[in-house]
Amino acid sequence: MTTLNPETAIGSLQQLAPGLWSIHTDFCFEGTPHNIGNRTLVIPVKDLEVSEALNVTYILTPGDFHYMRIKDWLPHFPSAKAYLPPGRIQTKVAENPFPYELLDAEVDNPLPELAPELVLQTVFGMKQMSHIPGHGTGIRIEYLFYHTGSKSVISGDSFWYAQDGFAVSAYYGPEKGGVGQIQNIGNVAGLKHTVARVLEWDFVNFISVHGGLTAFLTQDAKASFGRSVDFLANVPEDYKDEFEFVVKA
């Protein structure tokens, strides 16, 4: 099934496609009055689906800002482990600790055992939003997820569907109401590598963890994804990488 069912309510578990469920909640970022929405995706993989219940074993974050609800989920799923990227998120978890496994941020897919149902891709080349107070500096780790059953790409903060066209959240331009496209890139080669890997996937849908109800791109998502990063072909002459791009085979 490649056509996603619409979300119709806040706070309830809704099936988007076979093997793909969504729980949509309201979310105002850092106390602002702007509700950007928040979406949790539930995906059965291999033998994780047991009779009428889900034996949850993996709790994943799409990036190093998404950690606030993980501690609340863990007591409800005693067999689950949380998996986090290194970097900023570790300092935040230290303030309100919970157990977790650290993902390898120098490989394309840090959880290959979830394939083929779910494929991860590290988003290389991002840097922290240092122009915003309190967001730190250095490399920012985000992930994209490919749900093969519904041919959907799922994104955290690295790429957003802005409903008026495809947009790149950490990079999208002023015409989308965001920061400049190049402002939060720390290594162009890393981002180009990521884009090339994602364009190898056979996807037709795009789902962002943020946005309103049914804020999905369900037509031409792959082509739109490619167009959203076409600015990489014309990087400003004064741009300089801030860190090395490292990916292990």
Secondary structure as the mmCIF struct_conf table of DSSP 4:
data_model
#
loop_
_struct_conf.conf_type_id
_struct_conf.id
_struct_conf.beg_label_comp_id
_struct_conf.beg_label_asym_id
_struct_conf.beg_label_seq_id
_struct_conf.end_label_comp_id
_struct_conf.end_label_asym_id
_struct_conf.end_label_seq_id
BEND BEND1 THR A 3 THR A 3
HELX_LH_PP_P HELX_LH_PP_P1 LEU A 4 GLU A 7
BEND BEND2 ILE A 10 SER A 12
STRN STRN1 LEU A 13 ALA A 17
TURN_TY1_P TURN_TY1_P1 PRO A 18 GLY A 19
STRN STRN2 LEU A 20 THR A 25
STRN STRN3 CYS A 28 CYS A 28
HELX_RH_3T_P HELX_RH_3T_P1 PHE A 29 GLY A 31
BEND BEND3 PRO A 33 PRO A 33
STRN STRN4 ASN A 35 ASN A 35
STRN STRN5 ASN A 38 VAL A 42
HELX_RH_3T_P HELX_RH_3T_P2 LYS A 46 LEU A 48
STRN STRN6 GLU A 49 VAL A 50
TURN_TY1_P TURN_TY1_P2 SER A 51 GLU A 52
STRN STRN7 ALA A 53 LEU A 54
STRN STRN8 TYR A 58 LEU A 60
BEND BEND4 PRO A 62 PRO A 62
STRN STRN9 GLY A 63 GLY A 63
TURN_TY1_P TURN_TY1_P3 ASP A 64 PHE A 65
TURN_TY1_P TURN_TY1_P4 MET A 68 ARG A 69
HELX_RH_AL_P HELX_RH_AL_P1 ILE A 70 TRP A 73
HELX_RH_3T_P HELX_RH_3T_P3 LEU A 74 HIS A 76
TURN_TY1_P TURN_TY1_P5 PRO A 78 SER A 79
STRN STRN10 LYS A 81 LEU A 84
BEND BEND5 PRO A 86 GLY A 87
HELX_RH_AL_P HELX_RH_AL_P2 ARG A 88 GLU A 95
BEND BEND6 ASN A 96 ASN A 96
STRN STRN11 GLU A 101 LEU A 102
HELX_LH_PP_P HELX_LH_PP_P2 LEU A 103 LEU A 103
TURN_TY1_P TURN_TY1_P6 ALA A 105 GLU A 106
STRN STRN12 VAL A 107 VAL A 107
BEND BEND7 ASP A 108 ASP A 108
BEND BEND8 PRO A 110 PRO A 110
HELX_RH_3T_P HELX_RH_3T_P4 PRO A 112 LEU A 114
TURN_TY1_P TURN_TY1_P7 ALA A 115 GLU A 117
STRN STRN13 LEU A 118 VAL A 123
TURN_TY1_P TURN_TY1_P8 PHE A 124 GLY A 125
STRN STRN14 MET A 126 LYS A 127
TURN_TY1_P TURN_TY1_P9 SER A 130 HIS A 131
BEND BEND9 ILE A 132 ILE A 132
TURN_TY1_P TURN_TY1_P10 PRO A 133 GLY A 134
BEND BEND10 HIS A 135 HIS A 135
BEND BEND11 THR A 137 GLY A 138
STRN STRN15 ILE A 139 ILE A 139
STRN STRN16 GLU A 142 HIS A 147
TURN_TY1_P TURN_TY1_P11 THR A 148 LYS A 151
STRN STRN17 SER A 152 SER A 155
BEND BEND12 GLY A 156 PHE A 159
STRN STRN18 TRP A 160 TYR A 161
BEND BEND13 GLN A 163 GLY A 165
STRN STRN19 PHE A 166 ALA A 167
TURN_TY1_P TURN_TY1_P12 SER A 169 TYR A 171
HELX_RH_3T_P HELX_RH_3T_P5 PRO A 174 LYS A 176
TURN_TY1_P TURN_TY1_P13 GLY A 177 GLY A 177
BEND BEND14 GLY A 178 GLY A 178
TURN_TY1_P TURN_TY1_P14 GLN A 181 ASN A 184
STRN STRN20 ILE A 185 ILE A 185
BEND BEND15 GLY A 186 GLY A 186
HELX_RH_AL_P HELX_RH_AL_P3 VAL A 188 VAL A 198
TURN_TY1_P TURN_TY1_P15 LEU A 199 GLU A 200
BEND BEND16 TRP A 201 TRP A 201
STRN STRN21 ASN A 205 SER A 208
BEND BEND17 VAL A 209 GLY A 212
TURN_TY1_P TURN_TY1_P16 LEU A 213 THR A 214
STRN STRN22 PHE A 216 LEU A 217
BEND BEND18 GLN A 219 ASP A 220
HELX_RH_AL_P HELX_RH_AL_P4 ALA A 221 SER A 228
TURN_TY1_P TURN_TY1_P17 VAL A 229 VAL A 229
HELX_RH_3T_P HELX_RH_3T_P6 ASP A 230 ASN A 234
TURN_TY1_P TURN_TY1_P18 GLU A 237 ASP A 238
BEND BEND19 GLU A 242 PHE A 243
STRN STRN23 LYS A 248 LYS A 248
#
